[in-house]
Amino acid sequence: MKPSALALALFATVSAAAQTPPAPAPAPTPAATPLSAEAAQQLDAALPKPVPTRPTAAALADIRQQSIDRAPASQLGSASTPADPEVLELPKMTVKQQPRPRPRLNAIDTQAVMLGPKAFNLELAKKMTTGLDRGLNSFSLGGQSAAERAREDYNLARKRQFMDDVLTIAKAAEQTDPANAQALRAAAAKP
């Protein structure tokens, strides 16, 4: 269907609906028995009073005063009332952003990317083994995979490096406090 024909049909429908007169409202039925003035007053007293839909000026002023009373003294300043009655100022807060995750930077992983444990093991296997080893190890019969062996070698190398660092520090600390150096060596040797 063409857009012009659709627009014409829509226009004709809207104009026809606008030209039809509204249906007449039904006539109110008169009350069968009129009530006396006393009975009407008693009924009005017994019925609940209607609640105003909009708060009164006194209620708004009371809410405003409560907000001002709860405001910190630093916000009140020299004038005890805010300039705009529609604005409620909240206490100042400082929001700090979470630090971004840091990539692993070490001797093995120099690409500075974040890897999960499985991907990290595979990356270690690629770096620590040759293509022939990886090809032959893919046919293992239930032993450790090349990635698991590479991770084990990596952990051993890190532990050796840690122990070398601790022993270097302990050797320097031994000149000033031999007992502290011995405690450092013992703490580092624990698994």
C-alpha positions in Angstrom: 0.0 0.0 0.0 1.3 3.4 -0.9 2.2 5.8 2.0 -0.1 8.5 0.5 -3.1 6.2 0.5 -2.3 5.2 4.1 -2.1 8.8 5.2 -5.4 9.6 3.4 -7.2 6.7 5.1 -5.8 7.7 8.5 -6.9 11.3 8.0 -10.4 10.2 6.9 -10.8 8.0 10.0 -9.6 10.7 12.4 -11.8 13.4 10.9 -14.9 11.1 10.9 -14.3 10.3 14.6 -14.0 14.0 15.4 -17.3 14.8 13.7 -19.5 12.3 15.6 -21.3 14.0 18.5 -20.5 12.6 22.0 -23.1 10.4 23.6 -25.5 12.3 25.9 -24.8 11.8 29.6 -27.5 9.8 31.4 -29.9 12.0 33.4 -29.5 11.8 37.2 -32.3 10.0 38.9 -33.9 12.0 41.7 -33.7 10.6 45.2 -36.8 8.6 46.2 -37.1 10.0 49.7 -35.5 13.3 50.8 -33.7 13.2 54.1 -34.4 15.7 56.9 -31.7 18.2 57.8 -31.0 16.4 61.1 -30.5 13.0 59.4 -28.2 14.6 56.7 -26.0 16.1 59.5 -25.8 12.8 61.4 -24.8 11.0 58.2 -22.1 13.7 57.4 -20.7 13.4 60.9 -20.6 9.6 60.7 -18.8 9.5 57.3 -15.1 10.0 57.2 -13.9 13.4 56.1 -12.2 13.6 52.7 -8.4 13.9 52.8 -7.0 16.9 50.9 -5.2 15.8 47.8 -2.6 18.6 48.0 -0.7 19.3 51.1 -1.5 22.6 52.8 0.9 25.4 53.1 1.4 24.7 56.8 2.3 21.1 56.1 4.8 22.1 53.4 6.4 24.7 55.8 6.6 22.0 58.5 8.3 19.5 56.1 10.7 22.3 55.0 11.5 23.2 58.6 12.2 19.6 59.4 14.6 19.3 56.4 16.4 22.5 57.5 16.7 21.2 61.1 18.3 17.9 59.9 20.7 19.7 57.5 24.3 19.8 58.7 25.6 23.1 60.1 28.1 23.4 57.3 25.3 23.7 54.7 23.3 26.2 56.7 26.0 28.8 56.4 25.2 32.4 57.4 21.6 32.3 56.3 19.5 29.6 58.0 17.1 29.2 55.0 18.2 28.0 51.6 17.7 30.4 48.7 15.2 28.1 46.8 12.5 26.4 48.8 12.2 23.6 46.2 15.8 22.5 46.6 17.0 20.3 49.4 20.8 20.2 49.7 22.3 16.9 50.8 25.6 16.6 52.7 28.7 16.6 50.6 30.2 13.1 49.9 33.4 12.0 48.3 33.2 9.0 45.9 36.3 7.2 45.1 36.6 5.0 42.0 37.7 1.4 42.4 41.3 0.9 41.2 41.6 -0.9 37.9 42.9 -4.4 38.0 46.6 -4.6 37.4 48.0 -6.9 34.7 50.6 -9.5 35.7 54.0 -8.4 34.9 56.8 -10.9 35.4 59.6 -12.6 33.6 57.4 -15.1 31.9 54.3 -13.1 31.0 55.7 -9.9 29.4 52.6 -9.1 27.3 50.8 -7.5 30.3 47.5 -9.2 29.8 45.1 -10.6 32.3 44.7 -14.4 31.9 42.7 -17.0 33.8 44.5 -19.9 35.3 43.7 -22.3 32.4 44.8 -19.7 29.7 47.9 -18.8 31.8 48.9 -22.5 31.9 48.5 -22.8 28.2 50.6 -19.7 27.6 53.3 -21.1 29.9 53.2 -24.4 28.0 53.7 -22.5 24.7 56.6 -20.5 26.1 58.4 -23.3 28.0 58.1 -26.2 25.6 58.9 -26.7 22.0 56.5 -27.6 19.2 57.7 -31.2 19.2 57.2 -31.6 23.0 53.7 -30.1 22.7 52.9 -32.5 19.8 54.2 -35.6 21.7 52.6 -34.6 25.0 49.2 -34.3 23.4 49.2 -38.1 23.3 49.7 -38.6 27.0 47.8 -41.5 28.6 46.3 -39.9 31.7 49.5 -38.2 33.1 50.0 -34.5 33.5 49.4 -32.3 30.5 52.1 -30.0 29.1 50.3 -27.0 30.6 50.2 -28.5 34.1 53.9 -29.4 33.9 54.7 -25.9 32.7 52.7 -24.4 35.6 54.5 -26.7 38.1 57.9 -25.6 36.7 56.8 -21.9 36.8 55.8 -22.3 40.5 59.1 -23.9 41.4 61.0 -21.1 39.6 59.0 -18.5 41.5 59.6 -20.2 44.8 63.3 -20.4 44.1 63.4 -16.7 43.3 61.5 -15.9 46.5 63.9 -17.9 48.6 66.9 -16.2 47.0 65.4 -12.8 47.7 64.6 -13.7 51.3 68.1 -15.1 51.9 69.7 -11.9 50.5 67.6 -9.8 52.8 68.4 -12.2 55.8 72.1 -11.9 55.0 71.9 -8.1 55.2 69.7 -8.2 58.3 72.1 -10.7 60.1 74.7 -7.9 60.6 72.2 -5.8 62.6 69.9 -8.4 64.2 70.9 -12.1 63.9 67.7 -13.3 65.7 65.4 -11.5 63.3 67.3 -12.8 60.3 67.0 -16.4 61.6 63.2 -15.9 62.1 62.9 -14.5 58.6 64.7 -17.6 57.1 62.4 -19.9 59.2 59.3 -18.1 58.1 60.2 -18.2 54.5 61.0 -22.0 54.6 57.5 -22.8 55.8 55.2 -24.1 53.0 
